[in-house]
Amino acid sequence: QLQASGGGLVQAGGSLRLSCSASGIIFSTYDMGWFRQRPGTEREFVAAITRSGGFSYYSNSVKGRFTISRDNAKNTVYLQMNSLKPEDTAVYYCAARSDVKATVIRPSAYGYWGQGTLVTVSS
C-alpha cells in the first residue's frame, strides 16, 4: 500500500513537499515514481528514482524545479516541488515500479499506486 500526502493550495512561485509512505512491500527493492493527472488528461510522468536512490529521472516540464528523493529506512519517497506554476495543478500519484523491462516514464511499468494527493497552484 502506498499513501501519498502533502498536497494543498499554494501560490505560484511557492513550494510543496509531497511524501509517499509504503507498507506491505519491500520498499528498498522498488524503483519509485511520481505521476500527475489533470482533469480530462492522461496520467503524466513527473519523476522517478532508482531503488538505491542513485539515479533519478525527470520530465522536461519539472526538471530543475522538482527533486525526487527517498529514505529507504523510512519506506518513504518524496517530491520537493519548488517554483510552482499554475500548470503544475494536478492530482499527484506515487507508484512502485513492478515491471523493470518497461521504461520508467510509462504508467504501465508501475504495479502499485497511491491514492493521489491534490496540488493546486494559484496564479
Backbone as a chain_set.jsonl record, in Angstrom:
{"seq": "QLQASGGGLVQAGGSLRLSCSASGIIFSTYDMGWFRQRPGTEREFVAAITRSGGFSYYSNSVKGRFTISRDNAKNTVYLQMNSLKPEDTAVYYCAARSDVKATVIRPSAYGYWGQGTLVTVSS", "coords": {"N": [[0.845, -1.196, 0.0], [0.483, 2.222, -0.806], [0.76, 5.46, 0.404], [0.046, 8.661, -0.226], [0.796, 12.047, 0.588], [0.696, 15.559, 1.537], [-0.147, 17.367, -0.342], [-1.833, 20.408, -1.413], [-2.977, 23.847, -1.344], [-1.244, 26.375, -2.977], [0.5, 29.395, -3.721], [1.562, 30.614, -6.924], [4.993, 30.203, -7.623], [5.61, 29.305, -5.153], [6.345, 26.574, -2.813], [6.054, 23.043, -2.263], [6.166, 19.95, -0.48], [5.775, 16.68, -1.265], [4.95, 13.543, 0.163], [5.298, 10.004, 0.251], [4.413, 7.155, 1.713], [5.22, 3.754, 2.181], [3.859, 0.499, 2.614], [3.663, -2.995, 3.235], [5.149, -3.829, 1.091], [8.481, -4.624, -0.007], [10.142, -2.033, 0.257], [12.684, -1.033, -0.469], [13.422, -2.482, -2.662], [12.187, -1.559, -4.873], [12.022, 0.592, -7.666], [10.838, 3.916, -7.643], [8.171, 6.138, -8.516], [6.736, 9.325, -9.446], [3.707, 10.549, -10.628], [1.365, 12.644, -12.386], [-1.95, 13.911, -12.804], [-4.117, 15.816, -14.658], [-7.457, 17.146, -14.845], [-9.342, 15.474, -17.287], [-7.172, 14.633, -18.725], [-4.475, 12.338, -19.577], [-2.595, 10.278, -17.309], [0.509, 11.582, -16.294], [4.006, 11.349, -16.499], [6.211, 12.4, -13.942], [8.521, 12.23, -12.209], [11.159, 9.932, -11.308], [12.899, 7.52, -9.308], [15.664, 5.435, -8.672], [15.975, 2.225, -6.974], [18.013, 2.318, -5.083], [18.363, 4.952, -4.849], [20.276, 6.137, -6.322], [20.033, 7.105, -8.931], [18.035, 9.424, -10.73], [15.168, 10.588, -12.515], [13.549, 12.946, -14.61], [10.695, 14.664, -15.917], [10.706, 16.926, -18.672], [9.226, 19.153, -18.121], [9.366, 19.631, -15.415], [11.96, 19.528, -14.662], [14.713, 20.769, -12.899], [13.15, 22.177, -11.177], [11.712, 20.459, -9.551], [12.466, 17.89, -7.168], [13.159, 14.558, -6.629], [13.389, 12.205, -4.008], [14.392, 9.65, -1.669], [13.916, 7.72, 1.318], [14.981, 4.91, 2.412], [15.045, 3.701, 4.862], [12.861, 4.697, 6.107], [10.865, 3.913, 4.467], [9.838, 5.651, 2.515], [9.139, 7.933, -0.104], [9.87, 11.064, -1.585], [8.742, 14.171, -3.013], [9.993, 17.091, -3.756], [8.815, 20.183, -4.536], [9.452, 23.066, -6.139], [9.245, 26.553, -7.089], [6.633, 26.618, -8.137], [4.088, 26.409, -10.639], [0.989, 27.516, -12.122], [0.241, 25.587, -14.007], [1.164, 23.276, -12.901], [-0.802, 22.317, -11.365], [-2.622, 19.578, -10.313], [-3.634, 16.176, -9.64], [-1.457, 14.305, -7.778], [0.332, 11.307, -7.957], [1.975, 8.637, -6.327], [4.034, 5.814, -7.127], [5.029, 2.387, -7.343], [7.462, 0.686, -9.117], [6.917, -2.163, -10.938], [7.486, -3.542, -13.231], [10.366, -4.057, -14.563], [11.257, -4.129, -17.11], [9.933, -2.288, -18.563], [9.938, 1.119, -19.544], [10.693, 3.786, -17.304], [9.058, 5.992, -17.508], [6.562, 5.261, -18.23], [3.255, 4.715, -17.176], [2.352, 2.097, -17.109], [4.452, 0.592, -16.257], [4.361, 0.444, -13.576], [3.167, -1.193, -10.766], [1.975, -0.741, -8.358], [0.079, 1.7, -6.762], [-0.431, 4.863, -5.183], [-3.088, 6.727, -3.543], [-3.331, 9.284, -4.456], [-2.761, 12.805, -4.257], [-3.931, 16.089, -4.038], [-2.68, 18.877, -5.685], [-2.812, 22.289, -5.864], [-2.15, 25.152, -7.598], [-2.231, 28.503, -7.4], [-2.615, 31.434, -9.392]], "CA": [[0.0, 0.0, 0.0], [1.203, 3.484, -0.873], [-0.055, 6.549, 0.947], [0.615, 9.959, -0.577], [0.328, 13.177, 1.382], [1.455, 16.781, 1.379], [-0.735, 18.276, -1.311], [-2.535, 21.547, -0.863], [-3.089, 25.057, -2.153], [-0.06, 27.22, -2.858], [0.581, 30.425, -4.751], [2.617, 30.452, -7.93], [6.303, 30.535, -7.092], [5.781, 28.661, -3.855], [6.892, 25.224, -2.732], [5.382, 21.994, -1.502], [6.853, 18.665, -0.47], [4.905, 15.518, -1.186], [5.523, 12.335, 0.743], [4.584, 8.771, -0.055], [4.898, 6.086, 2.584], [4.891, 2.427, 1.664], [3.712, -0.618, 3.537], [3.272, -4.228, 2.569], [6.112, -4.171, 0.049], [9.87, -4.394, 0.393], [10.288, -0.732, -0.404], [14.035, -0.807, -0.998], [13.627, -3.259, -3.882], [11.382, -0.963, -5.934], [12.128, 1.952, -8.18], [9.619, 4.652, -7.319], [7.878, 7.234, -9.425], [5.629, 10.261, -9.229], [2.953, 10.927, -11.808], [0.294, 13.584, -12.092], [-3.064, 13.859, -13.744], [-5.027, 16.948, -14.682], [-8.778, 16.725, -15.306], [-9.512, 15.274, -18.712], [-5.923, 14.258, -19.395], [-3.896, 11.079, -19.134], [-1.588, 10.377, -16.263], [1.751, 12.102, -16.874], [5.213, 11.11, -15.721], [6.845, 13.576, -13.336], [9.885, 11.926, -11.764], [11.377, 8.571, -10.824], [14.165, 7.32, -8.62], [16.0, 4.018, -8.577], [15.751, 1.647, -5.653], [19.063, 2.752, -4.162], [18.406, 6.406, -4.827], [21.447, 6.608, -7.026], [19.684, 7.779, -10.184], [16.702, 9.994, -10.781], [14.729, 10.99, -13.847], [12.533, 13.988, -14.533], [10.118, 15.168, -17.151], [11.265, 18.229, -19.029], [8.399, 20.231, -17.578], [9.656, 19.875, -13.996], [13.406, 19.457, -14.431], [15.276, 21.989, -12.343], [12.24, 22.739, -10.172], [11.293, 19.374, -8.658], [13.503, 16.937, -6.773], [12.678, 13.32, -6.02], [14.349, 11.571, -3.106], [13.786, 8.559, -0.911], [14.555, 7.274, 2.543], [14.601, 3.501, 2.486], [14.851, 3.344, 6.265], [11.515, 5.139, 6.475], [9.926, 3.435, 3.445], [9.169, 6.868, 2.041], [9.686, 8.685, -1.222], [9.466, 12.463, -1.503], [8.841, 15.026, -4.191], [10.112, 18.5, -3.398], [8.365, 20.966, -5.683], [9.754, 24.487, -5.982], [8.879, 27.428, -8.214], [5.418, 26.024, -8.685], [3.354, 27.162, -11.648], [-0.416, 27.076, -12.198], [0.13, 24.371, -14.814], [1.511, 22.119, -12.072], [-2.012, 21.89, -10.682], [-2.987, 18.21, -10.703], [-3.548, 15.155, -8.597], [-0.15, 13.655, -7.857], [0.313, 9.922, -7.527], [3.228, 7.9, -6.23], [3.882, 4.466, -7.652], [6.172, 1.484, -7.246], [7.671, 0.072, -10.431], [6.929, -3.615, -10.843], [7.958, -4.103, -14.495], [11.671, -3.43, -14.796], [11.526, -4.107, -18.546], [9.246, -1.135, -19.14], [10.587, 2.375, -19.24], [10.205, 4.395, -16.053], [8.114, 7.07, -17.734], [5.244, 4.715, -18.577], [2.454, 4.258, -16.028], [2.181, 0.645, -17.148], [5.595, -0.037, -15.595], [4.153, 0.516, -12.132], [2.092, -2.088, -10.355], [1.387, -0.287, -7.095], [-0.214, 3.135, -6.842], [-1.068, 5.519, -4.064], [-4.44, 7.222, -3.801], [-3.268, 10.613, -5.044], [-2.895, 13.988, -3.414], [-4.212, 17.213, -4.924], [-1.869, 20.085, -5.623], [-3.441, 23.399, -6.574], [-1.278, 26.316, -7.645], [-2.99, 29.671, -7.826], [-1.804, 32.462, -10.081]], "C": [[0.88, 1.247, 0.0], [0.263, 4.597, -0.439], [0.637, 7.871, 0.664], [0.004, 11.047, 0.281], [1.153, 14.414, 1.039], [0.9, 17.754, 0.36], [-1.449, 19.423, -0.619], [-2.594, 22.686, -1.849], [-1.877, 25.939, -1.906], [-0.079, 28.25, -3.985], [1.708, 30.106, -5.734], [3.942, 30.966, -7.373], [6.614, 29.875, -5.768], [6.297, 27.24, -3.965], [5.963, 24.311, -1.939], [6.282, 20.772, -1.513], [5.826, 17.557, -0.296], [5.676, 14.35, -0.577], [4.671, 11.143, 0.333], [5.193, 7.673, 0.794], [4.382, 4.748, 2.088], [4.767, 1.424, 2.797], [3.303, -1.847, 2.732], [4.136, -4.622, 1.395], [7.509, -3.97, 0.613], [10.326, -3.166, -0.368], [11.632, -0.589, -1.095], [14.32, -1.588, -2.274], [12.869, -2.684, -5.076], [11.909, 0.405, -6.354], [10.782, 2.63, -7.91], [9.425, 5.818, -8.279], [6.762, 8.119, -8.901], [5.018, 10.573, -10.59], [1.926, 11.973, -11.403], [-0.774, 13.499, -13.174], [-3.943, 15.078, -13.563], [-6.377, 16.444, -15.175], [-8.827, 16.591, -16.826], [-8.256, 14.892, -19.46], [-5.437, 12.916, -18.871], [-2.862, 11.329, -18.039], [-0.218, 10.656, -16.897], [2.919, 11.825, -15.94], [5.793, 12.416, -15.203], [8.305, 13.277, -12.994], [9.949, 10.477, -11.307], [12.745, 8.487, -10.188], [14.41, 5.824, -8.487], [15.952, 3.542, -7.133], [16.793, 2.086, -4.629], [19.086, 4.258, -3.987], [19.545, 6.994, -5.623], [21.16, 7.366, -8.309], [18.249, 8.291, -10.105], [16.432, 10.507, -12.19], [13.588, 11.99, -13.687], [11.941, 14.266, -15.91], [10.704, 16.544, -17.424], [10.5, 19.374, -18.368], [8.715, 20.55, -16.115], [11.153, 19.891, -13.689], [13.935, 20.802, -13.957], [14.403, 22.633, -11.276], [11.837, 21.701, -9.132], [12.484, 18.472, -8.36], [12.854, 15.735, -6.108], [13.78, 12.746, -5.142], [13.621, 10.461, -2.352], [14.6, 8.284, 0.338], [14.122, 5.833, 2.755], [14.409, 3.038, 3.926], [13.45, 3.704, 6.744], [10.451, 4.681, 5.481], [9.139, 4.579, 2.825], [9.914, 7.462, 0.861], [9.074, 10.084, -1.177], [9.518, 13.115, -2.877], [8.839, 16.473, -3.707], [9.807, 19.327, -4.638], [8.591, 22.452, -5.377], [9.325, 25.247, -7.224], [7.624, 26.91, -8.911], [4.696, 26.986, -9.612], [1.901, 26.681, -11.665], [-0.586, 25.786, -12.999], [0.611, 23.121, -14.084], [0.299, 21.597, -11.293], [-2.474, 20.539, -11.214], [-3.123, 17.365, -9.45], [-2.238, 14.404, -8.813], [-0.225, 12.266, -7.231], [1.744, 9.399, -7.377], [2.974, 6.464, -6.677], [5.178, 3.692, -7.492], [6.268, 0.698, -8.548], [7.823, -1.436, -10.297], [7.45, -4.274, -12.113], [9.26, -3.411, -14.867], [12.032, -3.414, -16.275], [10.883, -2.901, -19.222], [9.946, 0.138, -18.705], [9.924, 3.076, -18.063], [9.148, 5.45, -16.284], [6.708, 6.56, -18.047], [4.477, 4.288, -17.336], [2.323, 2.745, -15.964], [3.345, -0.099, -16.504], [5.382, -0.198, -14.098], [2.947, -0.313, -11.726], [1.385, -1.669, -9.086], [1.254, 1.231, -7.145], [-0.797, 3.631, -5.527], [-2.392, 6.118, -4.492], [-4.455, 8.608, -4.427], [-3.446, 11.71, -4.015], [-2.985, 15.206, -4.322], [-3.292, 18.388, -4.635], [-2.537, 21.152, -6.477], [-2.539, 24.614, -6.461], [-2.073, 27.482, -8.208], [-2.073, 30.724, -8.445], [-1.89, 33.806, -9.373]], "O": [[1.884, 1.318, 0.709], [-0.889, 4.657, -0.869], [1.684, 8.169, 1.238], [-1.167, 10.976, 0.654], [2.167, 14.332, 0.346], [1.424, 18.858, 0.212], [-1.645, 19.413, 0.596], [-2.303, 22.521, -3.034], [-1.524, 26.217, -0.76], [-0.61, 27.996, -5.066], [2.672, 29.417, -5.4], [4.002, 32.019, -6.738], [7.759, 29.886, -5.315], [6.639, 26.762, -5.047], [5.204, 24.75, -1.075], [7.066, 20.577, -2.441], [5.104, 17.51, 0.7], [6.881, 14.198, -0.777], [3.469, 11.272, 0.1], [6.354, 7.306, 0.613], [3.244, 4.635, 1.634], [5.477, 1.495, 3.8], [2.674, -1.736, 1.679], [3.886, -5.648, 0.761], [7.7, -3.241, 1.585], [10.829, -3.255, -1.488], [11.699, -0.067, -2.208], [15.355, -1.378, -2.905], [12.903, -3.253, -6.167], [12.204, 1.259, -5.518], [9.731, 1.991, -7.947], [10.385, 6.402, -8.781], [5.966, 7.728, -8.046], [5.723, 10.826, -11.567], [1.653, 12.163, -10.218], [-0.519, 13.071, -14.3], [-4.45, 15.345, -12.474], [-6.439, 15.419, -15.854], [-8.404, 17.489, -17.553], [-8.257, 14.83, -20.69], [-5.922, 12.419, -17.855], [-2.34, 12.433, -17.877], [0.156, 10.046, -17.899], [2.824, 12.043, -14.733], [5.862, 13.41, -15.926], [9.211, 13.984, -13.435], [8.933, 9.872, -10.965], [13.638, 9.28, -10.489], [13.491, 5.048, -8.224], [15.897, 4.34, -6.197], [16.488, 2.21, -3.443], [19.747, 4.78, -3.089], [19.763, 8.206, -5.608], [21.97, 8.191, -8.731], [17.378, 7.67, -9.495], [17.353, 10.816, -12.946], [12.778, 11.898, -12.765], [12.612, 14.12, -16.932], [11.144, 17.236, -16.506], [11.064, 20.432, -18.091], [8.368, 21.627, -15.629], [11.558, 20.23, -12.577], [13.639, 21.842, -14.545], [14.85, 23.525, -10.555], [11.642, 22.033, -7.962], [13.386, 18.312, -9.182], [12.096, 15.874, -5.148], [14.959, 12.798, -5.493], [12.396, 10.355, -2.399], [15.795, 8.57, 0.409], [13.014, 5.575, 3.226], [13.68, 2.077, 4.174], [12.921, 3.091, 7.672], [9.276, 5.017, 5.627], [7.927, 4.483, 2.633], [11.144, 7.492, 0.826], [7.921, 10.263, -0.784], [10.237, 12.673, -3.774], [7.805, 17.003, -3.3], [10.466, 19.183, -5.667], [7.983, 23.008, -4.463], [9.074, 24.658, -8.276], [7.585, 26.786, -10.135], [4.691, 28.199, -9.406], [1.62, 25.553, -11.261], [-1.466, 24.981, -12.695], [0.474, 22.015, -14.607], [0.376, 20.556, -10.641], [-2.691, 20.374, -12.415], [-2.771, 17.789, -8.349], [-1.959, 13.929, -9.914], [-0.764, 12.077, -6.141], [2.61, 9.686, -8.203], [1.85, 5.966, -6.614], [6.271, 4.258, -7.504], [5.287, 0.123, -9.018], [8.736, -1.925, -9.631], [7.821, -5.448, -12.085], [9.254, -2.311, -15.418], [13.001, -2.764, -16.667], [11.258, -2.54, -20.337], [10.487, 0.208, -17.601], [8.715, 2.957, -17.865], [8.404, 5.784, -15.362], [5.766, 7.349, -18.121], [5.021, 3.554, -16.512], [2.197, 2.176, -14.88], [3.239, -1.295, -16.232], [6.142, -0.899, -13.43], [1.852, -0.156, -12.267], [0.313, -2.184, -8.77], [2.185, 1.945, -7.519], [-1.547, 2.928, -4.85], [-2.777, 6.031, -5.658], [-5.503, 9.06, -4.887], [-4.179, 11.564, -3.037], [-2.206, 15.341, -5.265], [-3.149, 18.827, -3.494], [-2.794, 20.944, -7.663], [-2.203, 25.052, -5.36], [-2.528, 27.447, -9.351], [-0.913, 30.871, -8.059], [-1.274, 34.777, -9.813]]}, "num_chains": 1, "name": "protein.A"}
